[in-house]
Amino acid sequence: MVEKIAVLLGGNSAERNISLLSGQEVFQALRDIGMDAQPVDIRDFPILQLKKEGFMKAFIALHGRGGEDGTIQGVLEYLQIPYTGSGILASAISMDKLRSKYIWKGYGLPVAPFVALKWSKINGDLDKKLTEKIETLGLPVFVKPNREGSSIGISRVNKISDLKKALTKAFRYDQEVLVEAFLSGAEYTVGILGSQSLPPICIQYSEEFYNYNAKYISDGTHYLLPSGLSLEKEAELQSLSLSAWNALGCRGCGRIDIITGNDGKFYLLEVNTSPGMTQNSLIPRAAKKIGISFSTLVKDILNLSH
């Protein structure tokens, strides 16, 4: 009997539209290889009915809150339906930029200097002591909602007078906000498939930073594959990515984002446990480089479900 697979997509997060694109391409790839797959928009479908509808596995093509933060993973665990990607705890921690960084620091892995802020603590106002603490990071800084993806709610702050506006924007998306030191080096992303790291990709963009526009709209963003690094540096980058992935307890398929500092060293930015899955997304690009077609990649990810 052919297993019935639910491709979970859509949802209610700020990344809904991107998820719909990923999910549709995953669904089509599964159908092309003869799998009994159906797209399931969790915004409209009663998710607790998955088992009753005969679904045996779930391919998670959801992005953002409710999809890659441990929430849907918990529901699937309750339903005893195997699913792709990381488990409940690793998904929740990976979505949480701040706690990811704390764990990485605990493992001795490199992260950029940062300051964490809670709305309940500052109530919208920064006192002098806190402002001075942020200023020690140097300018510019990045202000980020703690639990958002696709660069939603992020601002680059070039002068301290712009800090409050950036914080106001970030706090619209989360009660916790991260203020991170600016690192001026090249940005890279490394895909993980099972226990294998994929070829690193160097990301070049014309925007002020790698924001939503640079990721999904601009024609000025370029992805270098090969990355332009020496083989030795690529191996170092891949090793760091696997260490970061394993430190958070991740599994399945995902992506680690990394940047170089002024000292030439690599610094971890964040992890994505449910990355974009269109044929032009970064994981499929890297997989294609080593001879893994999109349909094979989708099948491999499904085979890693648990």
C-alpha positions as CSV (number, residue, x, y, z in Angstrom):
1,M,0.0,0.0,0.0
2,V,1.3,3.5,-0.9
3,E,1.6,5.7,2.1
4,K,-0.5,8.8,2.1
5,I,1.7,11.9,2.8
6,A,0.5,15.3,4.0
7,V,2.6,18.2,2.7
8,L,1.9,20.8,5.4
9,L,2.0,24.3,4.1
10,G,0.6,27.8,4.5
11,G,-0.4,28.4,8.1
12,N,-0.8,31.8,9.7
13,S,2.8,33.0,10.2
14,A,4.4,36.0,8.5
15,E,6.1,33.6,6.1
16,R,2.8,32.1,4.9
17,N,3.3,33.0,1.2
18,I,6.8,31.6,1.1
19,S,5.5,28.4,2.7
20,L,2.8,28.0,0.0
21,L,5.5,28.2,-2.7
22,S,7.7,25.6,-0.9
23,G,4.8,23.3,-0.2
24,Q,3.5,23.3,-3.7
25,E,6.9,22.4,-5.2
26,V,7.4,19.7,-2.6
27,F,4.0,18.3,-3.4
28,Q,4.6,18.3,-7.1
29,A,8.0,16.6,-6.6
30,L,6.4,13.8,-4.5
31,R,3.7,13.3,-7.0
32,D,6.2,13.1,-9.8
33,I,8.0,10.2,-8.2
34,G,4.8,8.3,-7.6
35,M,4.0,9.2,-4.0
36,D,0.4,9.7,-2.8
37,A,0.9,13.2,-1.5
38,Q,-1.6,15.9,-0.8
39,P,-1.1,19.6,0.1
40,V,-2.6,20.5,3.5
41,D,-2.9,24.1,4.4
42,I,-3.0,24.0,8.2
43,R,-4.8,27.4,8.3
44,D,-7.9,25.7,6.8
45,F,-7.6,22.1,7.7
46,P,-8.4,20.7,11.2
47,I,-4.9,19.3,11.9
48,L,-6.1,16.8,14.5
49,Q,-8.0,15.0,11.7
50,L,-4.8,14.0,9.8
51,K,-4.8,10.5,11.2
52,K,-8.5,10.0,10.5
53,E,-8.0,11.2,6.9
54,G,-5.5,8.4,6.5
55,F,-2.2,10.4,6.4
56,M,0.8,8.2,7.4
57,K,3.6,10.8,7.2
58,A,3.9,14.6,7.1
59,F,6.4,16.6,5.1
60,I,6.7,19.9,6.9
61,A,7.0,22.8,4.4
62,L,5.9,25.4,6.9
63,H,8.0,28.4,7.8
64,G,7.9,30.6,10.8
65,R,5.9,30.4,14.0
66,G,3.5,27.5,14.3
67,G,5.4,25.6,11.6
68,E,9.1,25.3,12.7
69,D,9.0,26.3,16.4
70,G,7.9,22.9,17.8
71,T,4.2,23.6,17.7
72,I,3.2,21.5,14.8
73,Q,5.8,18.9,15.7
74,G,4.1,18.5,19.1
75,V,0.8,17.9,17.4
76,L,2.3,15.3,15.0
77,E,4.0,13.5,18.0
78,Y,0.6,13.4,19.7
79,L,-1.0,11.9,16.5
80,Q,2.0,9.5,16.2
81,I,2.6,10.6,12.6
82,P,6.2,10.6,11.5
83,Y,7.4,14.0,10.1
84,T,10.3,15.6,8.4
85,G,12.8,17.9,10.2
86,S,13.8,18.4,13.8
87,G,11.9,17.3,16.8
88,I,9.9,19.5,19.3
89,L,12.8,20.7,21.4
90,A,15.3,21.3,18.7
91,S,12.7,23.1,16.6
92,A,11.7,25.4,19.5
93,I,15.3,26.3,20.4
94,S,16.3,26.8,16.8
95,M,13.5,29.3,16.2
96,D,14.7,31.1,19.3
97,K,17.8,33.1,18.1
98,L,18.8,34.1,21.6
99,R,18.7,30.7,23.2
100,S,20.4,29.2,20.2
101,K,23.3,31.6,20.8
102,Y,23.5,30.8,24.5
103,I,23.8,27.1,23.7
104,W,26.4,27.7,21.0
105,K,28.4,29.9,23.4
106,G,28.2,27.1,26.0
107,Y,29.7,24.7,23.4
108,G,32.5,27.2,22.7
109,L,31.2,28.0,19.2
110,P,31.6,31.6,17.8
111,V,28.7,34.0,17.8
112,A,28.6,37.8,17.3
113,P,28.3,39.9,20.4
114,F,24.7,40.8,21.3
115,V,22.3,42.3,23.8
116,A,19.0,40.7,24.6
117,L,15.9,42.9,25.5
118,K,12.5,42.0,26.8
119,W,9.5,44.3,26.4
120,S,8.3,43.5,29.9
121,K,11.6,44.8,31.3
122,I,12.0,48.0,29.3
123,N,8.3,48.7,28.6
124,G,9.3,50.6,25.5
125,D,11.9,52.8,27.1
126,L,15.7,52.4,27.1
127,D,17.4,53.8,30.2
128,K,20.9,55.3,30.0
129,K,22.6,52.1,31.3
130,L,21.0,49.9,28.7
131,T,21.7,52.4,25.9
132,E,25.3,52.4,26.9
133,K,25.4,48.6,26.9
134,I,24.1,48.6,23.3
135,E,26.6,51.3,22.3
136,T,29.5,49.0,23.5
137,L,28.6,46.7,20.6
138,G,29.6,49.6,18.2
139,L,27.6,50.9,15.4
140,P,26.0,49.9,13.2
141,V,24.0,47.2,15.0
142,F,21.2,44.9,13.8
143,V,17.9,44.8,15.7
144,K,16.0,41.5,15.3
145,P,12.8,40.0,16.7
146,N,13.9,36.9,18.5
147,R,11.5,34.4,16.9
148,E,10.9,35.5,13.3
149,G,12.4,34.3,10.0
150,S,12.9,35.7,6.4
151,S,14.5,38.8,8.0
152,I,11.0,40.0,9.0
153,G,11.1,42.9,11.5
154,I,14.9,43.4,11.2
155,S,16.5,46.8,11.0
156,R,20.1,47.9,10.6
157,V,20.8,50.9,13.0
158,N,23.6,53.2,11.8
159,K,23.1,55.9,14.5
160,I,21.9,55.6,18.1
161,S,19.0,58.0,17.5
162,D,17.4,55.4,15.1
163,L,17.5,52.7,17.8
164,K,14.1,53.4,19.3
165,K,12.4,53.2,15.9
166,A,14.1,49.9,15.1
167,L,13.1,48.5,18.5
168,T,9.5,49.6,18.1
169,K,9.4,47.7,14.7
170,A,11.0,44.5,16.2
171,F,8.7,44.5,19.2
172,R,5.7,44.3,16.9
173,Y,6.7,40.8,16.1
174,D,8.1,39.5,19.4
175,Q,8.3,40.3,23.1
176,E,12.0,39.5,23.0
177,V,14.4,41.4,20.7
178,L,18.1,40.8,19.9
179,V,20.5,43.7,19.3
180,E,23.5,42.2,17.5
181,A,26.9,43.6,16.6
182,F,27.5,44.3,12.9
183,L,30.0,42.1,11.2
184,S,31.2,43.3,7.9
185,G,32.4,40.1,6.2
186,A,31.0,37.8,3.7
187,E,27.8,35.8,4.4
188,Y,27.5,32.1,3.9
189,T,24.9,29.5,4.3
190,V,25.5,25.7,4.7
191,G,22.8,23.1,4.1
192,I,22.6,20.0,6.3
193,L,21.1,16.8,5.0
194,G,21.1,14.0,7.5
195,S,24.7,13.9,8.8
196,Q,26.1,15.5,5.6
197,S,26.9,19.1,5.1
198,L,26.2,20.4,1.6
199,P,28.5,22.8,-0.3
200,P,28.6,26.3,1.2
201,I,27.0,29.2,-0.7
202,C,28.3,32.7,-0.5
203,I,25.5,35.3,-0.5
204,Q,26.1,38.7,-2.1
205,Y,23.4,41.4,-2.2
206,S,22.9,45.0,-3.2
207,E,20.6,45.9,-0.3
208,E,21.9,47.4,3.0
209,F,21.7,43.9,4.5
210,Y,20.3,40.5,3.5
211,N,16.7,41.6,4.1
212,Y,13.3,40.3,2.9
213,N,13.7,42.3,-0.4
214,A,17.2,40.9,-1.0
215,K,16.0,37.3,-0.4
216,Y,12.8,37.3,-2.4
217,I,12.4,40.3,-4.7
218,S,15.7,42.0,-5.7
219,D,17.6,41.1,-8.9
220,G,20.8,42.3,-7.2
221,T,21.3,39.2,-5.0
222,H,23.7,36.6,-6.2
223,Y,24.5,33.2,-4.8
224,L,28.1,32.0,-5.4
225,L,28.4,28.2,-5.7
226,P,31.2,27.4,-5.4
227,S,31.6,29.9,-2.6
228,G,35.0,31.3,-3.6
229,L,36.6,30.0,-0.4
230,S,39.6,27.7,-0.4
231,L,38.9,24.0,0.1
232,E,40.4,24.3,3.6
233,K,38.1,27.2,4.5
234,E,35.1,25.4,3.1
235,A,35.9,22.3,5.2
236,E,36.2,24.6,8.3
237,L,32.8,26.2,7.5
238,Q,31.1,22.8,7.0
239,S,32.6,21.5,10.2
240,L,31.4,24.5,12.2
241,S,27.9,24.2,10.6
242,L,27.6,20.5,11.6
243,S,28.8,21.4,15.2
244,A,26.2,24.1,15.4
245,W,23.5,21.8,14.1
246,N,24.3,19.0,16.4
247,A,24.7,21.3,19.5
248,L,21.0,22.2,19.1
249,G,19.9,18.6,18.6
250,C,18.7,19.2,15.1
251,R,18.0,16.4,12.5
252,G,16.7,15.9,9.0
253,C,17.4,18.8,6.7
254,G,18.1,22.4,7.5
255,R,20.5,25.3,7.0
256,I,23.1,27.2,9.1
257,D,23.7,30.9,8.3
258,I,27.2,32.2,9.0
259,I,29.1,35.5,8.6
260,T,32.8,36.4,8.7
261,G,34.0,39.2,11.0
262,N,36.7,41.8,10.5
263,D,39.2,39.2,11.9
264,G,38.4,36.8,9.1
265,K,36.8,34.2,11.5
266,F,33.4,32.6,11.0
267,Y,30.5,33.5,13.3
268,L,27.2,31.7,13.6
269,L,24.1,33.8,12.9
270,E,21.1,31.4,13.1
271,V,19.7,28.0,12.1
272,N,16.7,27.2,9.9
273,T,15.1,23.8,10.5
274,S,12.5,24.2,7.8
275,P,14.3,26.0,4.9
276,G,12.8,27.2,1.7
277,M,12.1,24.3,-0.7
278,T,11.5,25.7,-4.1
279,Q,13.8,24.6,-6.8
280,N,15.6,28.0,-6.6
281,S,16.0,27.9,-2.8
282,L,19.4,27.5,-1.2
283,I,19.2,23.9,0.0
284,P,18.1,22.6,-3.5
285,R,20.8,24.7,-5.2
286,A,23.6,23.2,-2.9
287,A,22.2,19.7,-3.3
288,K,22.1,20.0,-7.1
289,K,25.8,21.0,-7.0
290,I,26.6,17.5,-5.8
291,G,24.3,15.7,-8.2
292,I,21.1,15.5,-6.0
293,S,18.1,16.4,-8.1
294,F,15.1,18.3,-6.5
295,S,12.9,15.2,-6.5
296,T,15.7,13.1,-5.0
297,L,16.3,15.7,-2.4
298,V,12.6,15.7,-1.4
299,K,12.5,11.9,-1.3
300,D,15.7,11.9,0.9
301,I,14.2,14.4,3.3
302,L,11.0,12.3,3.5
303,N,13.1,9.2,4.2
304,L,14.7,11.0,7.2
305,S,11.3,11.5,8.8
306,H,10.8,10.1,12.3
